[in-house]
Amino acid sequence: MTPVIWLPGQKQCPHMREDWGKVGHRGTVRDYPGFSPSVDAEAIRKAIRGIGTDEKTLISILTERSNAQRQLIVKEYQAAYEKKLKDDLKSDLSGHFEHLMVALVTPPAVFDAKQLKKSMKGAGTDEDALIEILTTRTSRQMKEISQAYYTVYKKSLGDDISSETSGDFRKALLTLADGRRDESLKVDEQLAKKDAQILYNAGEKKWGTDEDKFTEILCLRSFPQLKRTFDEYRNISQKDIEDSIKGELSGHFEDLLLAIVHCARNIPAFLAERLHRALKGAGTDEFTLNRIMVSRSEIDLLDIRAEFKKRCGYSLYSAIKSDTSGDYEATLLKLCGGDD
């Protein structure tokens, strides 16, 4: 796993889990300089306890601190007031704004674990959310999410995926949930040629499709390796891998493999497309909007913003502004970090 590169003048918080960052800093949220957990905890307590809640203070503190810093505020708050900050936020706020603020004070691995649980709870399964989380997290992140999942629910993530999904889709999700994708940035040319041929033989070339081969290669090879493999695939078959997947496979399994292809090519573009869909049309999909804005705010939200603008012709900031309102809107705009 590549460590985070801290930019000049940026303080490294000792509690930052390096594996939640990426190389460089393409997030919109940074460590707050001169951070004091006790000062913040007290200000938050005042904001919550007063007559009427002081949302402005809550928003400005929680959106201007990194998640690692928010975890220290949570600790401090509990120690000073013998109350869980999360519970106080829940009892004081409501609606989408409450969900967003609670998400901000949740450790990233626990947040993802809860999102996965929500995707599988109730009558139907939200396959798109499962696909999005499992395709965009690194192997290291997936291992932490699985641990968090077990800690919170006393059930393994794999067991829940198994009981909520089926067939090739289930097999591929379980492989991703295992967190075994190679993370190295080195590309093996020979392997790319070999894998491309295997994919071609498993799909286009034969009568019927060998789905296991697709799962194995797409769920275990590193993204740079897959990119090279897709180039080789094009040379062999004169087709883009996406077109072959669309022609050979169907249903959620097809959706999942297409998502992996998009992520291998460009994760921020994949997530920008998800945000575009969450914000377009009659209603807003707050479940997706909150998840991406919170989970990518310290990783690649700047790149997601650029891809959104490229794709839609208008900025993510303006899309959020026209689609949301009140304190919820104010918080999302702070996380967005600026207009493009």
N, C-alpha and C positions, 0 to 999 in steps of 0.2 A: 504493500500500500504506500502510495506516495505521501510523504508528510506535507503539512501545510507550510507554505513559504510565507513568512510574516513580512509585511511590507515595512519600509523605513518608517519609524515613528509610530508603529502599531504595537501596542503592548500585548504580549502573549499572556492570556489568562491561564494560571496554572491548572485550572480544572477543565480547560477546553479539551474535549476528546478530539485528538487530531484527525481521527478517521472520519469525522463528519464534515471536514472541509475538503477542498480540492486544492490542487496546485494554484498558487496565486490567490487573489481574493476577488472573486466575481460576485460576491454577495452585496446586498444593500445595507445589511446590518453588521456593525463592527463592535468590538469591545469598546466600552465607553471609557474615555480617559478620566483618571481621577475618581474611579468608581468606589463607592462606599456602600456595602450591603446594608449597614445599619441605618445610614441616612435614608436610603431608598425605602427600606422596610417601614421606617417611621412615617415617611411621607405617604406611602401607600395606605398605611393604617389610618392616618388622618383623612385621606381621600375617601376611604370606605366608611369611616365611622361618623363623619359629619352629618348634618341634616341634609339629606340629598347627597348623592355620590358626586365627588369631583372627578368626572370622567376624564377631563383634560389632563390632570396630573397622572392618572393611571396610564393613559395612552402614551404620554410623553416618556414616562419612565420605562414602561415595558417594551416599547418599540425602539428605544434608543440604547438598550442593553443587549449584549449577546446572550445566547441561551445559557452558556456557562455562567455568566454573571447572574442571570435570572435565577438559576439554581441556588446560587449563594444567597440571593434575596429570600427565596423560599425557606431556606434553612434558618436564616436570621429571623424571619417573621415568626416561624414556628417556635424558635427559642424565646423570643421576646414576648409573644402574645399567647403562646400555647394554643394556637389555632393554625389550621392549614390555610395558606393563602388561597389555594384552589377552591376550598369550601366557601371562604368568605366572598370570593369573586362570584361563585355560583349563586350564593344567596342574595347578592347585591345587584347583580346584572341580569339581563335576560336576552333571549333570542340569539341571533347570529353574532352579536357583539360579545355576549357571554362566551359562546363557543370559541371565538377567536382569542379572547383574553386567556381563557383556560388553556388553550393550545400553546400560547406563548410561554406559560410557566411550566409546561410539561417537558421532561427530558426527551430529546429527539427519538430515541429508540422506543420509549414508552408511547410517545405520540403515534408513531407508525404502527406499533402493535395494536393500539386502540382503533386506528383507522382500518386496519385489516379485520379486526373483530367486527366493527360496524358494517363492513362490506359483506360479511357473511351472516350477519344476524337477521332474524325476522324471516318474512315470507320468501323473498327472493334474494339472490346473491347479486351484488354489484360487481360484475365481472370486470368492468372497465377500471374500477378503483383497484381491484386486486392486481390487474395487469400493470397498471401505472406504477404502483409501489414496487412490485417484484421485479420490474424491468429496469427501473431507474436507480435502485440502491446498489451500492458496491457489495462485494462478498463480505467484507468486514462489517458493513452496516447490517446486512442480512443476519449475520451471526448474532449481533447485539439485539436485533429486533426479535429473533427467535427466543433469546434468553429473557428479554423483557416480557414477551408474550406468555412464556411459561410462568414467570414470577407473578404477573398480574392475574392470569386466568387459571393457573394450575392445570393447564392442558397444553399439549404441544401444538404449535402452529400447523405442523404437518397433519396432525389428526383432524383438526378443524377443516383444513383445505380438502382432505380426503373425503370427509363426510358431506362437504358442500358442493363438490365438483365431480366430474367423471371423465373417463376415457383419456385420450391423448392430452387434452387440456389439463386434466388433473396431474398426469405424469410430468408434464413440462413445468407446471407451477411448483410441484414438489421438488423438482431439480433446482429451480431458481431459489426456492425457500431454503434449500440446503446451504446456499452461499458458497458454491464451489466454483464459480466462474473464475477463470484465470485473470489476474489483475495486472499481469506484466505488460509493459508498453512495447516490448520487443515483438517484431513481426517475423514469423518463420515462413519464408516464401514457399518452401517445399510443402509444408503442412497446408498452406492456403490452396495450393494447386490440388493436393490430395483431397482435402475436404470439399473443394468445389466439384471435383469429379464424383465424390461420394454423393453429394447433394443432387447432382445431375442424374446419376444412376438411380437414386432413390425416388426421383420424381418424374421429370420430363421423359426420361429414357425408358421407364418401365410401365407396364400395364398395372395400374394400381400404384399406391404410394407407400414407401416405407417411412412411416411417420417417426419412428424411433431415431432414425438417422438425423432427421431435421432437429428433433429435440436435443439430441446429444451435442451436435455441433453448435446450434444456436444458443443453447443454455450454458455451455461450458467454456467456449473460447472467449478470449478477451475481445473487447470492442475493436481495438485497432486490428487485431488478427481477423475478425469477421469482415471488417471493411475491405481488407485485402482479398479475402476469400470471395466476397461479392464481385469484386473486379474480375477475378479469375473465372468466376461462374459466368459472367457476361461473355468472356472470351470463348468459353466452351459452348455455351448454349445460345449465344446471340440474343439472350433475353435478360431482363433485370430479374433478380431474385424475387422482388415483390410480385412481379407478374406471374412467376412460376408458383409462388405460394398461393396467390389468388386463384390460379387455375387448378391447383392440385388439392388444396385443403379447404376446409369450410368451418363455419361457426366460431366459437370462442378460441379454438386452437389456432385458427387462421389469424384472428385478431391479435392473439398473443405473439405469434411469430412475426407478424408485420410490425408490432410495437418494438420487438427486439431489433429488427432491421433498422427502424427509424432511430432508435437509441444508439445503435452502433454507429450510425452515420452522424447523429447530432442530437444529444439529449435535450439541450435547451429548445431546439426547434420542435421536438416532440411535445415538450411541456407547454410551449407557447400555443401549440395547436389545441391542447387540452384546455388551456385557459380561454382560448377563443371560443371553444364550444361551451364552456361553463358560463360565459358572459353573453352569448348570443341568443337571440330568440326571445320567446315570451317570458320565461322565468329564469332566475339565476340559479346555477348549481353551486350553492354555498359550500357543500361538502368538499367538492373538488377545488374550488377557489381558495378556501381556507387552507386546505392541505398543501397546495403548491406554494402559496404565498408564505406560509410559515416554514415549511420544510426546506425550501430552496433559498430562503432569505440570507443565509450565510454561506451558500455554496455557489449558485450561478444565476441568481435572479437578474443581474445586469445583462447577462447574455440572453436570458429568456425575454427580457424587455426588448432587446434589439431584434430578436427573431420575431417577436409579436408585431413590432412596427413594420418589419420587412414583409410579413405575411399579410397583415390586415390594412396597411396604409395609414393606420392611426395608432396612437400610443396605448399601452396597457393602462397607463394612468388615466387617460381620458375614457377608456372603456369602463374602468372601475367607477369613475366619477359619474358616468351617465347611468350606471346600472345599480348602484347601491346608495345608501343615504345615512345621515346621522353619524353617531359615534362609530358605527361599523365601517362606514365609508372612510372616516378620518383615520382609523387604525390601518385599514388596508393601504391607503395612500401613503401613510408614513412608512409602511413596510416596503411599498413599491419604490420609495426613495427618490422619486423625481419623474418629471415628464420628459418624453423624448420628441 
